[in-house]
């Protein structure tokens, strides 16, 4: 699906197989390959998790590349509202069951989703959910919108629970 996403965006894709034990090593190697092809910097979508940013900065700096964070410290509710207003199409494909339920899998990231997050934030008795899932509360897959040559046709596959995280498989749909 990531390959289809890159194709629909008209972008080149670098994809590597990694594990928990070799992620940084493989990522660093990929950065070095990109640098050898003339890439000078990497753009990251991190918003406000300092630990993530520091990791990205350290690895890119070690590779001799610039790290750019255009969304850093932008209000997450405003980002999500802008994403929806701009016409992007996304579906929730993973959730952390500490925050959301299996029923949230397959939901469209739209105004109803924004209202769901808002309601859960209001009811939170502790650290509230972040609007963009920045703390891993949920992950989504963008399948259409601005910059896409065409929407990616998808259908919902099976669900699985791994260590308290619900996952949804997306399948090709002609």
C-alpha positions, 0 to 999 in steps of 0.5 A, spaced: 500 500 500 505 504 501 508 503 494 501 505 491 501 511 495 508 513 493 505 512 485 499 516 486 503 521 489 508 521 483 514 520 488 520 515 489 520 511 494 525 508 499 523 502 502 527 497 507 526 491 511 527 493 518 526 490 525 527 493 532 534 490 533 536 493 526 532 499 525 537 505 526 542 501 522 538 500 516 535 507 517 542 510 517 544 506 511 538 508 507 540 516 509 547 514 506 544 512 500 540 518 499 546 522 500 550 519 495 544 520 490 545 528 492 540 528 497 541 534 502 536 533 508 530 529 510 523 532 512 520 529 518 513 529 520 514 529 528 510 535 531 511 535 539 515 529 541 522 531 543 525 524 544 523 522 537 525 529 534 532 528 538 533 521 535 531 523 528 536 529 528 542 525 531 541 520 526 541 525 520 546 529 523 551 523 523 549 522 516 551 529 514 544 531 512 540 536 515 533 535 518 527 539 517 521 539 522 516 543 518 510 541 523 514 542 529 510 545 535 504 547 530 497 546 534 495 539 533 487 540 533 489 546 527 493 541 523 488 536 523 482 541 521 487 543 516 488 536 513 480 535 513 479 542 510 484 541 505 480 534 502 485 529 504 482 522 505 485 517 511 483 511 514 485 509 521 489 503 521 492 502 528 490 504 535 492 503 542 487 500 546 489 504 552 486 510 548 481 507 543 477 501 541 477 496 536 471 499 533 475 505 531 479 501 526 477 503 519 474 510 521 475 515 516 479 521 519 474 526 518 470 531 522 466 526 525 473 523 527 475 530 530 469 530 534 470 523 537 477 525 539 475 532 542 470 528 546 475 523 548 480 528 550 474 532 554 473 525 558 480 523 559 482 522 566 490 523 565 494 525 559 489 526 554 489 523 547 493 527 542 489 530 536 494 527 531 496 521 534 503 523 536 503 519 542 502 513 538 494 513 540 492 511 533 495 511 526 492 512 519 493 511 512 492 517 507 489 514 500 487 521 497 487 528 497 491 534 494 497 532 491 495 525 489 494 523 482 488 519 483 485 516 490 488 509 492 482 504 492 482 500 498 478 495 502 478 493 509 482 486 511 483 482 517 484 485 524 489 483 529 491 485 536 498 485 538 500 487 545 494 491 546 494 495 539 489 493 534 491 493 527 487 493 520 490 490 514 488 494 508 487 490 501 488 492 494 481 494 491 481 494 483 
